[in-house]
Amino acid sequence: MTYQELRELAKHAARGTAPANFEYENVNAALADALHDLCGSINDFMKNRYDIYNIIIENADEIIPNDVSAAMGTFAEVMQVGQGQKAMFKETTGRQRARRFITQVGLSGVYETARLDARTYGVETKAIGGGMTMDFERFLDGAESLAELISVMTEGLTLAVYGEVQKALIAAISNARRPLANKYSDSKFVASEMQKLITVVKSYGPGAVIFACPEFINEMGPDAIVPTLMNSTSNVAQGIYPADDIDSIHMTGRIHIFRGTPIVEIPQAFIDENNTKTYVNPQYAYIFPTGREKVVKIVLEGQTQMYDFVNRDQSVEVYAYKKVGVAILHHNNWCVYRNTGITNTSEF
């Protein structure tokens, strides 16, 4: 298989498609075999590694923006720029302009707040990333594969972007300019308080949507439905949830709508192999407006960068990073609910 054919096969694997001469279910297996052929020995790997890294980078730069947009596109505007280019966002003028300000993750990790006085504003970026160790002997034995490395690296970088968004959101919550009516904290879920926050958001536009982790959604109502036997043939559900929500709880364990407001589940994942640390703080639920300018601005700058280090035992440490910037644009039209009764398993 030529290098160009390998690149195309890797792109299809990333998109979940198949070239004309392949069945879809054979794409990942063929990719794994082709990558393995480039690394039959440590010398082959050292000779071909930069071609392999280019394939990983191309996949990451295609998958990450798509995954970020799919997960957060409802409330976040995602912009891609070239290396060294400045991402500029336009300000939408109007009656709320005087109430706006920006919370941004600074290059030093400090959360900076600035007045929004111009018609355009820029979002700075910083490098985020991580690494993993590949045991070359296990790779030769088929116990590890570079196809898995592509998957792990891409997923890790995507989750790191989620983490940057979360940092900026949490920093915005504690900002002194945030109105008290736009946030609520309790050690339990109180439906009436969530409804108050939704009312605030809906007062600024046509609708609202709730974004929360599975742990938060679990506290919103799986046990709130109490069927009461009325006669031998029918039950009446007591509580605030309609029949569709009862079906949702039955099928997924969680509600998908809260009193007419859609709920979007934020992806959750574990950082460690012991399943104790998560990427996202499960205590928070965010209520964003629909049909208006998106609150969160995400910038992805340049290509993903990769480098490696070969240890004396022939294990290979592979590192990747991407430049990312996140800013929160405040209209006083989004809210947050914090349930401190949920154990915070994240670092934020």
N, C-alpha and C positions, 0 to 999 in steps of 0.2 A: 504494500500500500504506500503510495507517495505521500509526502508531507502535506500537500494540498488536499488530497483525499482525506487524510487524517483530520485536518482542520475542519473540513466540511462535516465529517462524521461527528466530531465533537460538538459542533454547532447544533446539529440535529438532536443530539443527546440532550443538550441544554434546553432546547425548545420543546422537547417531547414529541418530535416529528421523526420522519424517516426519509432517506433519499429514495429515488425511484427504484433502485435495485435491492432494497432492503425491506424486510418486515419490521414493524415498529418494535416488536419484542426482542429482535436480534441486535438492535443498535447498540445498547449498552454493553452487551457481551462482545461485540465486534470491536468496540472502542477499547475495552479492557485488553483484549488480545493484541490489538495494534500497538497500544502503549507498552505492553509487556515485551513486544518484539524489539522495541527501541532500547530496552534495558535488560538484555540477557546476562550482562555482567556489570560489575561496578565500573569498568572502563567504558562500556557502551553507554551507561547512564551518564557518566561525566562528559562524554562526547556529545550526547544528544539532549542534555538537560535543558539547555536554553530554548531549543525548539519546543520541548515539552512545556516549559514555563510560559512560552508565548501562547500556547494553546489554552493553558489554564487562565492566563490573563484575558484572552479574548472571550472565553466563556464567562468569567467573572464580570467583565464589563458589559456583557449582554444580559446576564441573569440578574445582577444586583439592582439596576434601575427598574427592571420589570417587576421584581419582587417587592421592592420598596413602594412603587406606585400602586401595585395591587393591594398591598396591606394598608397603605396610608393615603392613597390618592383622594379619598373622600374629603379629608381635612388638610392635606398637605400638597403644596405645589413643589414638584421635583424638577430641578434644572440641572442639565449636564453642560459643563464648559470644558474647554481645552486646558492643558497644563499652563499655569501662569495667568490664565484669563480671570477677570473679575466678574462675578455673577451679580447682575443688577436687576432689582425688582422694581416695578412701577408702583407708586402710591396711588390708591384710589381716593380721590378727594371727595368730601361730602360733609354732612353735619356732624359726623363722629370724629372728624380729623383731630380736633383738639384733645380728644381722649386717648389718642394712640401713643404707644411707645413700644420699643423693641427690647426683647430679652434675647441675648445671643450668647452662644458658647464661644468664648474667646480662645485665641491660640494658646494661651497659657493655662487654660482650664478654668479661668475665672469667668463668672457670669456677669456680663456687662449690660447695662441699661442705658439707652440713649433716646433722646427726643427724636421724633420723626418729623423733621422740618422741611425736607426737600421732596420733590416729586418722585425721585428715585433713591434707592438706598442699596448698599452692597452688603453681601454676607461673606465674611472671611471663612476660610477652611483650615483644617488641621488634619494631620495624618492619624488614622486609627487602624488597628490591625492586630495580628497575632501570629502564632506559629504552631507547628506540630512536628513531631519526630517520626520519621519513617525508618523502620528497621529493614535494612537492605536484604538481609538473609531471609526475613519473612516475605519480603517482596518476591525474591527469587523462587521461594517455595509456593507462591500463589496465595499466601495468607493475607497479604496486603496488596493493594493495587493503586496505581496513579489515578484511575477513574474515581476511586474513593477519595483520593486527595483533592481532586477537583471539587467533588461534592462538599467535603468538609470545609475547605477553604472558602468556597462561595457562600455556604450557609453561615459560617462564622463572620464573614465580613458584612453580610446582610443584617445579622443580629446586632452587630456592632453599631450599624446605622440606627437601628431601633433604639439602642441604648443612648445614643447622642440625642435623639428626639426626646426621649424620656428625661434626660438631664435638663434640657431646656424647658420642658413643660413644668417640671418640679420647681425649677428656679423661678419660673414665672408665677407660680402659685403663691410663693412667699414674698413676692414683690410688694412693697409698701403701697403702690398705687392700685393694687387689685382690690375692687370693692368687696366688702363683706358679703354682699348679696350674691356674689359669684362663686362662693366656695362654702362647703359644709364639711365638718368632721365629726365623727361619732364612732363609738366602739361597736356599733351594729348598723344594719341597714334599716333606714326609716323611709318608707315609701313616700310619705307626705313631703319630706325634705327633698328627696330626689325630684318630685314633681315641681317643687318651688324653683329649683335650678333650671328645669326644663322650661318653665314659664318665662324666666328671665331671658333665656336664649331665644325662645320663639318670639319674644317681643321685638327682636331685631330683624326678623326675617320670616320666610314662609315655613320653616320647619327646623327640626333638630335631630341629631343622631347621637347615641351613646356609644362610646368606645371603652371597653373594659376587658380585663383578663378573665379566663375561665373561673379563677378563684373568686373574683368579685361577683361575677354573674351568678355563681352558685348560691350566693347569699341573698340574691334578689327575689327568690320565690319558689324554689323547687318544693318546699314544704308548706307553701302558703295555700295550696289547694286542699280542701278537706271535703271529700265527697260525702253527701248525706243521703241515706237511703230514704226515698220518698214513698216508693211502693215497690212491688216486685219487678217492675220493668224499667225504671228510670232512676237516675241519680241527678242531683243538682249540685254543681260546684259552688262552694261558698268562697268568697274572697274577691280580689280585684282582677283576676285573670279570666279571660274568655276561653271558650272551648279550644280555639286554635293554639293558645298557650299551653293548655293541658296536653294537647297532642305533642307539642314541641318538647315539653318536659319529659313526656313518656318516651320520645324517640331519641333525644339528645341529652337529657338530664338538665337542660337549661332553657330559659325563656329566650325568645328572639325579639320580642316586642314588649316594651314597658308602657302601659297606658297610651298606646298609639305611637310611641316613639321607638324607632328601630334600634336594635342593639347589635353592634358589630364587635365580634370577638377579636381581641388583640392576640396575635400568636405568642405563645409562651414556650420557653425552652430552658433547659438546665445548662449551667456553665460547667459544672463538675460531674465526674462519673458517679458520685455518690447520690446524685439527685437531691441536693440540699440547697444549692444556689441557683437562682433564676436570673435571666436577663432583665425581666420587667418586674417592677414593684407591683404586686397584685392588689395593694390597698387602694389604688386610685382608679376612678372612672371619670372620663372626660366627656363633657357634653358640648358638641360643636354645632354651629349653625349650618344649615344647608342653603344653597342658592345664593351665597355671598362669597366675597373674597376669602380664600383659604388662609387659615390662621397660621399654619406652620409652613416655613420655607426651608427646603432641603436642597443643598448644592452638592453635586458630585463632580470633583475636579480631576481631569486628566485620567490616565490609565492606572489600573491596579499595578503596583510594583511588587516584585518578588526577588528574594535572594536566599541563599542557603549556606549551610556550614556542614562539612562532612567530619564526623567524629572519628576517633581512632578505632572504634569497634565497627566502622563502616555504616553506622546509622546516620541518617541524613536529617538535619533540622531545616525545615523549610518555613520561611516567613513571608507574609504578604501584608501590604497595607494599602489604604486608599485615602485620598484627601476628601474630607467631608465637612460641610458646614451646615449648621442648623440655626434658624432664628424663629422667634415667636412674635407674630404681629398681633398686638392687642387692640381689639375694638370694644372691649368691655362686653362682648357678646358671646363669650364662651365661659363655661363653668366647670367646676371639679368637685367631686364627692370623694372624701377619704374615709374608708372604713378601717379604723385602727384595730378592730377586733380580728382582722385577718393578719396572720403572721407575715411579716415582711421577709421574704427569702432572697431579696436582691441586695445589691450593694448601694442602692440609691434611696 
